[in-house]
Amino acid sequence: MKKLIFLLPLLFAYCESNQAELKKFEANSKTVSLFFDAFSNNDIDKMKSYVVDDFLWTPPMSNLDSLSIEAWETQMRLFNDLYDNIQFTNAEYYAGLDKKMKPNGDVRVYGTWKSNYALTGEATELDYYSVLFFNDEGKIESQSEWYNYSDIVPSVTESTNFIDQNVTKNSFGGNIYYPKGKASITNAIVVLEAGQSFPTHKHTGFNIGTVLQGEFTVEDDKGNKVVKKAGETYIGTPDVWHTAKNESKEKTILIGSVLGVVGKPATINKE
């Protein structure tokens, strides 16, 4: 009986601790729901109000980890530019657990993002899993996400005017060649506002960019210039200094890839 009397206060304390953390989890789950609602409503500023100033973001791409709030904000705005009617459906929220398997206030969430590709109206569905980590004030400190981005990449035949095949020359007429070494592919979705440009730079690997919207202008260090419009593809080779810009009056969106070498940066800016 003495052992039972001794254990009861510990049991009550354990239960009260769990209840407190579960209440925190419930409050934080509501924050996550509002966080996602803001994204669906294209209100990125509202999304930012739920995160700390030094928020860290880990997207599913294996070579990216703990990106800054600036990188996260850029990507969120980009998604909102590319997709319409964004909705988070079939949401399931679960309590995050510490090393002792006790609730700690963090939130694990499963669901499906549905949207339409802005240029074609094509419907997309993205199965999604995320863990959101909270501080004691109920703000999101960091977020890790897992999903297959290919699920929301639009059909090539619907989003472009033509498909280049058997390409042997780059956009300036030179031969295409691949750098030596273990291959590495870097992919990016690029958005350039009207008049915006990148600084002079070069790529360490063969590069290709398909314009989804607007136009894309590239000029190399010898003065050669090429302009690609929506549905067209720019093809470049390694180690050529060039500028890239949007000289049109509308936003430019393109999908770009650099086929480079492991251990080398995909892009080097000229100082």
N, C-alpha and C positions, 0 to 999 in steps of 0.2 A: 504493500500500500504506500509506503514512503517513497518508493521509486516512482509510482504512478503520480503521486502528488508533486514530486520534483519535476516530472516530465511535462505535466500539464501546462505550466507557464511557458515552457519552451515551445510547445505545440501551438499555443495561442499566439505567441510572438511570431512564429513561422507563418501561420495563417494570415495574421495581420499584415506582415511584410509582403506576402504574395498578393493580398487584396489591394494593397497600396500600389504595387507595381502594375496590377491588372487595370486599375483605374487610370493609371498613367498611360497604359497601352491604349485603353479606350479613347482617351482624350487625344492621344497622338494619332490614332487611326482616323479620327475626324479631321485632323489637320492634313493628313495625307489625302483624304478625299477632297478637301478644299484645294489642296495643292494641284491635284490632277484636274479638278474642275477649272481652275484658272488656266491651265494649259489648253484644255478643250476650248475655252473661250478666247484664246489668243491674248491672254492678259499676263504676259511674262513678268511685268512689274509686280503684279499680285503674287505670282509664284515666288519672286524674290523676297517678298515680305515674310515668307514662312521659313526662310533659311538664314543661317548666320552669315556674317560678312566674309568669313574665310571658309565658306562652304567648299567641300571637295566632292568631285563627281567621278565615278568609275564606270564608263560605258562598257558594253560587251566586247569591243574589239580587243584582242589579246595583247596588242602592243601599246595600249593606252591605260594609264593608271593614275588615279587621284589628280584629275585635271582641276584647274582653277574655276572659280565662279564665273569668270569672264568667258572661258571656253564653253562652259555649260550654257550660259545665257545665249551665246552666239548660236550654239546648236539648237536650242529650244526655239529661237526665232526662225532659224532655217527650216525646221520641221513645219512650223506654222505657215511659212511661205510656200512650202511644197505640197501641203495636204490641206484639204477642206473637210468640214463635218467631222472633226476629230472627237471620238467618244471612247471612254473607258468602260468596258462592259464586263459582266461576269466577275466582278471584283470579289476577292476573298482575302480577308485580313487575318494574320496570325501574329501572336506575340513573339517578339525577339527573345532569345534566351541567352543567359550568360554561361560561363564555363561549367557552372554547377547545375545547368538546365533549369534555371529559375527565370521567370519573366523579368526583363530589365527595362521595359518601356519602349524598346525599339519595335519597329513594325516590318513584318514581311508581308508582301502582297503579290497575289497572282491575279491575272485577268487577261482580257483581250482588248487591244486597241483597234478600233475600226475607223476608217477614214476614206476619203476619195482623193486620188491623185489630182492635183489642181489643174494640170494642163489638159488632161483627157477625161476626167471624171471617173476613171477606173477605180473600182472598189478595192480596198485592201483590208486585210486582217492580220494582226500581229500578236502572237501569243507572248506573254510578258511576265517576267518575275523580277521583283526588286526588293532590296532591303534598305530601309531608311533608318538612320541612326540619329537619336535625339539627345539634346542636352537637358539639363534639369529645368530650364525655362520653357521647355516644350517647342524649341526650334530645331529644325533639321540641320545637323552638323555635316553629314555626308550621305551619299546615296550610291549604291552599287546596282547596276541593271544587267539583266540577261535577256537577250532576244536574238532572233535570227533576222538581221536587217534585210536579207534577200526577200523576206515575205512582203515587204512594202516597196521593193524596187519595181517600177512600172514595166509593163510589157514593152520591149524594145520596138516591136512592130507598130505599136499604137502611139508611142511617144516620140518617134523620130520619122523624118521624111524618107530616109533610105538607110541602108546598111552598107558600109564599106567592106569589101571582101578582097582577099589576095593583095593586100597593100604591100608594096615593096619600097615606096619612097615616102619621105617625110613631107610635111606641108610646104617646105621650101625647096623640094626637089632632090634632096640628098638621100643616100641609101640608108635604110633602117639597119641598125645593128644592136646587139645586146652586149652589155658589159660582162666581163669575166667575173666569176665568183658564184657563191651560193645565192640563188635568186630570192628576192624579197619584193612583195607587192605592197605599195602604199596607196590606199584609196581615199578620196575626199569628195565631198560635195561643196562646191564653191559658189558663193553669192557675191556679185559685184554690183553695187549701186551705180546709177548713172554717173559717169565721169570718174569712177573709182579705178585705181590701178594698183598693181603690186610693184615693189621696188625691183630694180634689176637683179636677176637671179639666174641660176642654172640648176638643172637636175642631174643627179648622178646616174640616172638610168633612162631608158627609153620611156617616153611619156605620151599619153593619149588623153584627150578631153572631148567629151560629147556635149554639145550645147543643147540644153533643154529649153531655154528661154532667152530672148534677147540676142546679142551678138558679142563676140569675143575677138579681140585684136591682139596679135602677137607680133613684135618687132625685134629682130636680132641685132647684135652689135655691129653688123655690117650695113644696117639700114634696110634690110629686106623685111617686108611687112605682109601679113596675111590676115584676113578678116573671115571669121566663121560665124554663121548665123544658126538659129534654132534648127535642129535636125542634122547639122553638119558636124564633122569631127576634125579636131586639130591633132596633128601627129608631130612630135618633136623627138630629137635624139639627145643623148647625154652631152654634158660639158659645153653647151652653147649658151653664152650670156644673152639674155633677152628680157624684154618687159612684156607684161600682159595687162590688158586694161579693157574697160568697157567704155567705148566712145559714143555709145548710143544714148538715147534719152529715157530708156527703160531699164529695169533691173535685169541683170544677166545671171542665169543659173546654169551650172554645168557640172557634170560628173567627171572627175579626173583620176587617172591612175599613173603611178610611176613604177616601172618594172626595174627595180634596182638590185642592189647587192646587200646582203646581211652585213650590218656593222657600219654602213655608210648612211648619212642623212639623205632623205629623198630630195631635199631642196637646200641650196646654199645661196644666201644673199650676198651680193657684191658690196663690200664696204667702201 
